[in-house]
Structure formats: structure tokens, C-alpha cells
Amino acid sequence: MAKPNYNFQKRQKEAARKARQDARLARRQSRTTDAGTATETGAASDPPAGEGTPPTVPPDKAEA
């Protein structure tokens, strides 16, 4: 019976991992460039009301 070639399996696994990481990096870079172009045009400069802003606390209740 033939011995399994662990070095070949390891190389294949590392190549697949590198391909996945490259694909993720490409997706992230395309997302950041898409967001960068939207910000430059002003489309994403103001967040919608109620999203991303913390609730305001009156000054008299802030230090209770």
C-alpha cells in the first residue's frame, strides 16, 4: 500500500488558504475604494438620523 504524501497535502492546504486570504483582501480593498468614492461625492458624509449617534443626556442628569 502506498504511503500518503503529507507534504503534497500541506502544500495544497497552504495554497487554498492563500487563495482565500487573497480573495478576502481583494473584497476588502474593493469595499474601501467604493466607500472612499461615495464619501468624496458626499453621498455617505451624513449618517441618517438616529443611527450612529449616542443618545443625549441632559447636563443636570449627566453627573448623578
Protein Blocks (a to p, Z undefined) as FASTA:
>chain_A
ZZddfklmmmmmmmmmmmmmmmmmmmmmmmmmmmmmmmmnommmpccehihpacdddfkl
mmZZ
